[in-house]
Amino acid sequence: MVKLKVSDVACGRSILTRTHVVQQKTGCPVQFEITQGTRESLSAWIKKANLLGSDYLFKPRITDSEHISTRQYSRIFHGWIQKLWLDASLYSTHSMRRTKPYLIYKKTRNLRVIQLLLGHKKLESTVRYLGIEVDDALEISESIEV
């Protein structure tokens, strides 16, 4: 996500409600929503930073790179965690990426939906990613009477 450009999230001055990125690892497109609060924040940021459609959304402060690195993003993220007085050992950029798909899975138990949202080619990858264990399978099985 550090390589997002303004044109990835906006059409003219309007922020999109949905967009997609191509995963570097798999080459597969992954669609995602942009919530109302995020659209408002993006709109304000683009205006404040005077960004054009071809600009990266997140530019580094110091280096000559066009966009922030994943390491810089991690530092920023952990700064937020620290300011909120949260236990940094419980949060990571990856755990935050996994949170919404996991909550959707817990609510729907629909692995195919999660697979599509994450852009995984194999369902087994989604199961591993979510950390679904035998206990989860048994819990689902026990909740259904035949």
C-alpha positions, 0 to 999 in steps of 0.5 A: 500500500505504500506505492498507492498513487492519487489516481489509484484512489481518486477520479478527479477530485472525487475519492473512489468508494472502491478500488484495486491494487495488483499484489506484487507477490502474486500479480493478482488484482485485489479490490478493496473498499474505501470507507467514508472516513477514509475518503474524507481523510484522503481528500483532505490529505490530497488537498493539503499536500497539493498532490496530482493524480500521478503523485504517490499518496505517501511521500518520504520526508527526507529521502529522494524516493518517490514513496515511503518504504514499508519500513517507514510505514512500519515506523509510522504505524508503531508511532501511532500505537505508542501514542495510543498507549497500546502494547506494541507487541500486540500490533503490527502492520500485518496484523492490522491488514488481517483484522477485517478479513478475520472479522468477516470470516468470524461473522460469515464463516465464508472462506471464499469471500475472504479468499477473494478479498485477499487475492489468494489463488489457493483456499489453503493459503487463506486458511493458513493466513487466517490461522483457522484451526481444527477448533474453528472447524469443530465450532462451526460443525457443532453449531449446525444440527442435522 
